[in-house]
Amino acid sequence: MKDVAVTRIEPFCVGSEDASVTLRCGTTEIVVFSFGRLLHLGNPVREPLSALDCDVRAAYLEDWPEDVKSELGRDRIEATSWPYGYRGCGRVVDQDNGIIEVLGFFIDVGELDFVWPGAPVEFDCIRLDLR
């Protein structure tokens, strides 16, 4: 497991525990929503993020050409127009609990019974929450 750490906390108002939280893993940063959680800069994040209203699908079909599968299965994450929304591609690391890994970030995307462990999946969610 790669280290994910809190690098910025922007409370919604003075004294609020609700905040926009920037997380960093390696060279990748994402901004997630945090509800009612006391955080400090540098805190490690060890539990999966929670994806709200997430669409997940296989990144490709097994009979597609290898070069296409290699390109489509590449790990990536990018912000969408939704506040805290992201889309990208990651790998199934815990099929039973619906967890994928994307560039070191673990995300609970919900049901994954349609793919095998280790499979690349594309996802698109309207919000990532820090549990």
C-alpha positions in Angstrom: 0.0 0.0 0.0 1.4 3.4 -1.0 1.3 6.3 1.5 -1.7 8.6 1.1 -1.5 11.8 3.2 -3.5 14.9 3.9 -1.7 17.9 2.4 -4.4 20.6 2.7 -7.6 21.1 4.7 -10.1 23.8 3.8 -12.9 23.9 6.4 -16.3 25.2 5.0 -16.4 27.7 7.9 -14.5 28.5 11.1 -14.6 25.6 13.5 -16.3 23.2 11.0 -15.1 19.6 10.7 -16.6 19.5 7.2 -14.0 20.4 4.7 -12.4 20.1 1.3 -9.3 17.9 1.8 -6.4 17.5 -0.5 -4.8 14.1 -0.5 -1.4 13.2 -2.1 -0.1 9.8 -3.1 3.3 10.0 -4.9 2.9 12.9 -7.3 -0.9 12.7 -7.7 -3.2 14.9 -5.7 -7.0 14.8 -5.4 -9.5 16.9 -3.5 -12.2 15.0 -1.6 -15.1 15.9 0.7 -14.7 15.2 4.4 -17.8 15.2 6.6 -17.5 15.6 10.3 -14.0 14.2 10.7 -11.2 15.9 12.6 -8.1 16.0 10.4 -4.5 17.3 10.6 -2.0 18.0 7.9 0.2 15.0 7.3 -2.3 12.5 8.6 -2.1 9.2 6.7 -5.3 7.9 5.1 -5.5 4.2 5.4 -9.1 3.5 4.7 -10.7 3.6 1.2 -12.4 6.7 -0.1 -16.1 6.3 -0.7 -17.4 7.0 -4.3 -20.9 8.5 -4.4 -23.1 7.6 -7.4 -20.4 5.7 -9.2 -20.6 4.1 -12.6 -18.1 1.3 -13.1 -17.4 -0.9 -16.1 -14.8 -3.1 -17.5 -12.0 -1.1 -19.2 -12.0 -3.5 -22.1 -13.1 -6.9 -23.3 -10.7 -9.8 -23.2 -10.7 -10.4 -27.0 -9.5 -6.9 -27.8 -6.0 -6.4 -29.2 -3.2 -6.2 -26.6 -2.1 -2.7 -27.5 -5.7 -1.4 -27.0 -6.0 -3.2 -23.7 -2.7 -1.8 -22.6 -3.7 1.8 -23.3 -7.3 1.5 -22.0 -6.1 -0.3 -18.8 -3.6 2.4 -17.8 -4.2 3.8 -14.3 -5.5 7.3 -14.3 -7.7 9.7 -12.4 -9.0 13.1 -13.4 -11.4 15.6 -11.9 -14.8 16.1 -13.5 -17.1 19.1 -13.5 -18.8 17.9 -10.3 -17.3 19.3 -7.1 -15.1 16.4 -5.8 -16.1 14.3 -8.9 -13.6 12.0 -10.6 -13.3 9.6 -13.4 -10.5 7.3 -14.4 -9.2 3.7 -14.5 -8.0 1.5 -11.7 -7.6 -2.1 -10.7 -9.9 -4.3 -8.6 -8.1 -5.1 -5.4 -11.0 -6.4 -3.3 -13.8 -7.7 -5.3 -16.0 -8.7 -2.4 -15.9 -5.2 -0.8 -15.9 -3.2 -4.1 -12.5 -1.7 -3.7 -10.3 -0.5 -6.6 -6.8 1.1 -6.5 -6.0 4.1 -8.7 -2.5 5.5 -8.5 -2.2 4.5 -4.8 -5.7 5.7 -3.8 -8.1 3.0 -2.6 -11.7 3.7 -3.6 -14.9 1.9 -2.6 -16.9 2.0 -5.8 -19.6 -0.6 -4.9 -20.5 -3.8 -6.5 -17.8 -5.5 -8.6 -19.2 -8.9 -9.2 -19.0 -8.5 -13.0 -15.1 -8.4 -13.1 -12.3 -10.6 -11.7 -9.8 -9.5 -9.1 -7.0 -7.5 -10.7 -9.1 -6.5 -13.6 -8.9 -2.9 -14.9 -12.1 -1.0 -14.5 -13.2 2.5 -15.6 -15.1 4.6 -13.1 -17.0 7.9 -13.1 -18.4 9.2 -9.8 -20.0 12.5 -8.8 -18.1 12.7 -5.5 -15.3 11.1 -3.5 -15.6 11.2 0.3 -13.1 10.7 3.0 -14.8 8.3 5.4 
